[in-house]
Amino acid sequence: MSAVQGARASLGPGLRRLGTTLLSLVLSLALVGVGWTVFLEVLNVSELVAKSPGDVWAYLFTVPEAAANRETILSGLAVTLRDAGVGLVAGLLAAAAVAMSFVLWRTAERSLMPIAMVVRSVPLVAMTPVITLAFGRDLLATTVISGIVVFFPALVNLVFGLRSASPQAADLVAAYGGSAWTAMRKVQIPSALPSFFAAARIAAPGSLIGALLAEWLATGRGLGYAMLTSGSNFRYDELWASVVAVTLASLAVYALVGVLEAAVLSRYAPRESR
């Protein structure tokens, strides 16, 4: 019975977060749809260029070519989601490793943080050709570009989270003969879980932007490149449908991270950090 109760307790926060997230998504989509329609009406944008939600719906579901249109959008989106997912994971793991090294060894922070700030100050569009020359035009280049977008905000959040752990708990580990790494594993990492998931929520949409940029400037594949060619070839229905697909994917990934956060924090994070 206790195991069943424990399972229910761990699932409860995730289910509540899922319900809250779905409600927020529905409201957000409704507001975006209304704002989109009002924006087009007020500015009186040419119908050749601007497409309404109804036009996008028709392009994807009601015109005779709707099945082929959906296949075009979904195939490009699948490539973009793969690129963004790999970049998100790589960026978060790199940020976690660097953040732990900064907390464990202050010399590493003093040596590497200025370099990180210099790299962060360079516009990613300017760095993309150099990254392409160094890493090619395949998945590796996309991972690097998308990972850079993820890395820096995640690093700041994780360093703050690791340093916000209870000093008394870390002193207790040291009093029992534990090393700094033991305190990191037992105290600081669990305390930093909220910061980690906050970083992941911020970084998830950013990883999609990085993937789109890489596909546009480097790889020539995925929805990013399809959006570039559709705009150049006056296929504005396809362009707007691609924008809608990326927006929905970004919201879905954000919601998924939120549900995962609730489930993980309810099980592993200290009570005061949940």
BELLINUR-V491043 format. One record per pair of residues at least 24 apart in sequence whose C-alpha atoms are under 10 Angstrom apart, sorted by the first residue. I is the first residue (numbers start at 1). GAP is how many residues later the second one is. Records with the same first field share a line. If there is no record, write none. Layout:
I = GAP, GAP
//
This chain:
6 = 261
7 = 260
9 = 254, 257, 258
10 = 252, 253, 254, 255, 256, 257, 258
11 = 248, 251, 252, 253, 255, 256
12 = 250, 251, 254
13 = 246, 247, 248, 249, 250, 251, 252, 253, 254
14 = 244, 245, 246, 247, 248, 249, 250, 251, 252
15 = 244, 247, 248
16 = 243, 246, 247
17 = 238, 239, 241, 242, 243, 244, 245, 246
18 = 237, 238, 240, 241, 242, 244
19 = 240
20 = 235, 238, 239
21 = 230, 231, 233, 234, 235, 237, 238
22 = 229, 230, 233
24 = 231
25 = 223, 226, 227, 229, 230
28 = 223
29 = 218, 219, 222
47 = 189
48 = 186, 187, 188, 189
49 = 182, 185, 186, 187, 188, 190, 191
50 = 186, 187, 189, 190
51 = 185, 186, 187, 188, 189, 190
52 = 185, 188
53 = 187, 188, 191
55 = 182, 185, 186
56 = 180, 181, 182, 183, 184, 185, 186, 188
57 = 180, 184
58 = 179
59 = 178, 179, 181, 182
60 = 177, 178, 181
69 = 168, 169, 172
70 = 168, 171, 172
72 = 151, 154, 166, 170
73 = 149, 150, 153, 154, 165, 166, 168, 169, 170, 171, 172, 173
74 = 148, 149, 168, 171
75 = 147, 148
76 = 145, 146, 147, 148, 149, 150, 151, 166, 169
77 = 135, 145, 146, 147, 149, 165, 168, 169, 172
78 = 144, 145
79 = 60, 132, 133, 136, 142, 143, 144, 145
80 = 62, 127, 128, 129, 130, 131, 132, 134, 135, 141, 142, 143, 144, 145, 166, 169
81 = 126, 127, 130, 131, 141, 142, 165, 168, 169, 172
82 = 57, 60, 61, 126, 129, 140
83 = 55, 56, 57, 58, 59, 60, 61, 62, 63, 64, 124, 125, 127, 128, 129, 131, 132, 139
84 = 58, 59, 61, 62, 63, 66, 120, 121, 122, 123, 124, 125, 126, 127, 128, 130
85 = 58, 61, 62, 119, 122, 123, 126, 168
86 = 53, 54, 56, 57, 58, 60, 61, 121, 125
87 = 52, 53, 54, 55, 56, 57, 58, 59, 60, 61, 62, 63, 64, 116, 117, 119, 120, 121, 123, 124
88 = 55, 56, 58, 59, 60, 61, 62, 63, 112, 115, 116, 117, 118, 119, 120, 122, 123
89 = 54, 57, 58, 61, 62, 111, 114, 115, 118
90 = 53, 54, 56, 57, 58, 60, 61
91 = 52, 53, 54, 55, 56, 57, 58, 59, 60, 61, 62, 63, 64, 109, 112, 116
92 = 55, 56, 58, 59, 60, 61, 62, 63, 66, 104, 105, 107, 108, 111, 112
93 = 54, 57, 58, 61, 62
94 = 53, 54, 56, 57, 58, 60, 61
95 = 52, 53, 55, 56, 57, 58, 59, 60, 61, 62, 63, 64, 101, 104
96 = 55, 58, 59, 60, 61, 62, 63, 66, 93, 100
97 = 58, 61
98 = 53, 57, 60, 61
99 = 55, 56, 57, 58, 59, 60, 61, 62, 63, 64
100 = 55, 58, 59, 62, 63, 81, 84, 88, 89
101 = 58
102 = 53, 57, 60
103 = 55, 56, 57, 59, 60, 77, 81, 85
104 = 58, 76, 77, 80
116 = 35, 36, 39
117 = 35
119 = 29, 33
120 = 28, 29, 31, 32, 33
124 = 24, 25, 86, 89, 90
125 = 85, 88, 89, 92
128 = 85, 86, 89, 90
129 = 85, 88, 89
131 = 83, 87
132 = 82, 85, 86, 87
133 = 85
136 = 82, 83
137 = 77, 78, 80, 81, 82, 83, 84
138 = 76, 77, 80, 81, 82, 83
139 = 72, 75, 76, 79, 80
141 = 70, 73, 74, 77, 78
142 = 65, 68, 69, 70, 71, 72, 73, 75, 76, 77
143 = 64, 67, 68, 71
144 = 66, 67, 70
145 = 62, 64, 65, 66, 67, 68, 69, 70, 73
146 = 57, 58, 60, 61, 62, 63, 64, 65, 66, 67, 68
147 = 56, 59, 60, 63, 64
148 = 58, 59, 62
149 = 54, 55, 56, 57, 58, 59, 60, 61, 62
150 = 49, 50, 52, 53, 54, 55, 56, 57, 58, 60
151 = 48, 52, 56
152 = 47, 51
153 = 45, 46, 47, 49, 50, 53
154 = 41, 42, 43, 44, 45, 46, 47, 48, 49
155 = 40, 41, 44
156 = 39, 43
157 = 35, 37, 38, 39, 40, 41, 42, 43
158 = 31, 34, 35, 36, 37, 38, 39, 40, 41
159 = 33, 36, 37
160 = 32, 35, 36
161 = 27, 28, 29, 30, 31, 32, 33, 34, 35
162 = 25, 26, 27, 28, 29, 30, 31, 33, 34
163 = 25, 26, 28, 29
164 = 24, 27, 28, 31
165 = 24, 25, 26, 27, 105, 108
166 = 25
187 = 82, 83
189 = 79, 80
190 = 75, 78, 79, 80, 83
191 = 74, 77, 78, 79, 80, 81, 82, 83
192 = 77, 78, 81
193 = 68, 71, 72, 75, 76, 77, 80, 81
194 = 67, 68, 70, 71, 75, 76, 79, 80
195 = 78
196 = 65
197 = 60, 61, 63, 64, 65, 67, 68
198 = 59, 60, 63
200 = 53, 54, 57, 58, 61
201 = 52, 53, 54, 55, 56, 57, 60
202 = 52, 55
203 = 51
204 = 46, 47, 48, 49, 50, 51, 52, 53
205 = 41, 42, 44, 45, 46, 47, 48, 49
206 = 44
207 = 43
208 = 38, 39, 41, 42, 45
209 = 37, 41
212 = 34
//
